[in-house]
Amino acid sequence: MKRINKIVIGELKEKRNVENNLKEYFKLLSTALLKYSVIKLSMNYFTMEEMIEDANEEKGKDVKAYFDRVSEVLKNTVAEKQEINESMINEVKSIRDTVTEKMKILTSYTDALEIYEYILNRREAEVKGTVEEFIDTDMLADMMFGYVFSDKDKVIINSKIQSLVAQLPVRMTKGRFYDILSATLSLYKGSDKSSADDFVEMIEDAALLRTPEKFESEYENLYETYQNLKDTDYKNLGSVQYEFLNTELREASDFINERVTDYLMLQEVINDVLVVLFTKNTADMEHMGNAYDSAVIILDKIISADDIYKASEDFDDLFMSLEGAQEDAYEDVVDLEKELEEIVDIYKSELKDMDLYDTAKKLRAADLLLSSSLFMNIDNDNLTGEETADSEYIKALKEKLISEFDEVFKEVGRFEKRSIMAKVLSQIPVFFNSQAEIRDYFEYSLSRCGDDSELTACAGIIEDIISEE
């Protein structure tokens, strides 16, 4: 198959026998994607069924409902080999959109809890009377600098800096904070507009400048905890209130973690089912192989079973035939999908004339569904490229973002403002120009911290981060 892949891709890049080779390329990619996703589903489906069985009825009710609907579509199309139609695709996409919406709400609450956990950590020492009398900030800055540059990999260095910046006392003016945001946004000049928009949305989400629809109504227990944290006077926080908020925050975090675990597994299954729906009509079903057939049998038996454990008693030989099959199938996917964007770009004007535009859209969506971001937007059907973010576009984004921060900073207290700044600074690319600047920032932040409770908390968290290496 690799030889055929190479020949077809080579001829397409040389613009030979274009229509036949485009159809062949799309068929080869569809076949590879379908085989990989069905094999992967056969590995994950039992785990998903088991997770739903183990969940209590209330907690797993919505997940089971979504999973049952997706299972019915999968059984019809894979096991019973019904023709795939747009209504099947739209039904599964609708479920995916619902799960994505719920995850956005849970992620927003996670951001909110992190903002207030940061504050509670920094008030803990004073509330409990455990403030350290003396912290050697110079020695702590030395430790931090050594920790960061103990690695030579730039990605690891940047990650370490971000983790430390997130914990350091924030002692910068609002103007300096805005300068850093503006400088970071300027890096997106000349990129696709969507990339600049994604960065702004990430900052808005992290700082709670905006919240998703149904934020207030979807999880009433989380909203109540959020309101309690938001309405607290942290300057005059007492020990009883601190313990109450700390308990509420911990219980809310546990609730979110449980729900997120369920939705992550469900979304992975949904994504693979959508890949099946996007590719099965254009795949070469005559050359799927024994591993695919074994995977289909496993899926059919699991979906149809009243008792999944009894059904799985006959799976040993089937799973043996799948050994190494997922890895082999993925190699074929990678071999073909890495050329997809270039081929679509070369022939973007011909796709509609050849009645291949819809196929190209579905294959690109299938490719996105297999990415590391389970909740990625797959609805952008523009195959003709994106507009570039010019100076005016970046300027407008800066003004919008700064205006939103101004509004939020008017409404929150000193503790919240510092927490929001720290969270945002930990999310953006490193904003230092040299090692000396990094060292100066460490020293400045620690030395200018006039709040001994905050300094005690920062020192403890930073020492924990460094000791975990």
Secondary structure by P-SEA (a helix, b strand, c coil): caaaaaaaaaaaaaccccaaaaaaaaaaaaaaaaaaaaaaaaacaaaaaaaaaacccccaaaaaaaaaaaaaaaaacccccccccaaaaaaaaaaaaaaaaaaaaaaaaaaaaaaaaaaaaaaccccccccccccaaaaaaaaaaaaaaccccaaaaaaaaaaaaacccccccaaaaaaaaaaaaaaaccccaaaaaaaaaaaaaaaccccccccccccaaaaaaaaaaaacccccccaaaaaaaaaaaaaaaaaaaaaaaaaaaaaaaaaaaaaaaacccccccccccaaaaaaaaaaaaaaaccccccccccaaaaaaaacaaaaaaaaaaaacccaaaaaaaacccccccccaaaaaaaaaaaaaaaccccccccccccccbbbbbcaaaaaaaaaaaaaaaaaaaacccaaaaaaaaaaaaaccccccccaaaaaaaaaaaaaacccaaaaaaaaaaaaaaaaac
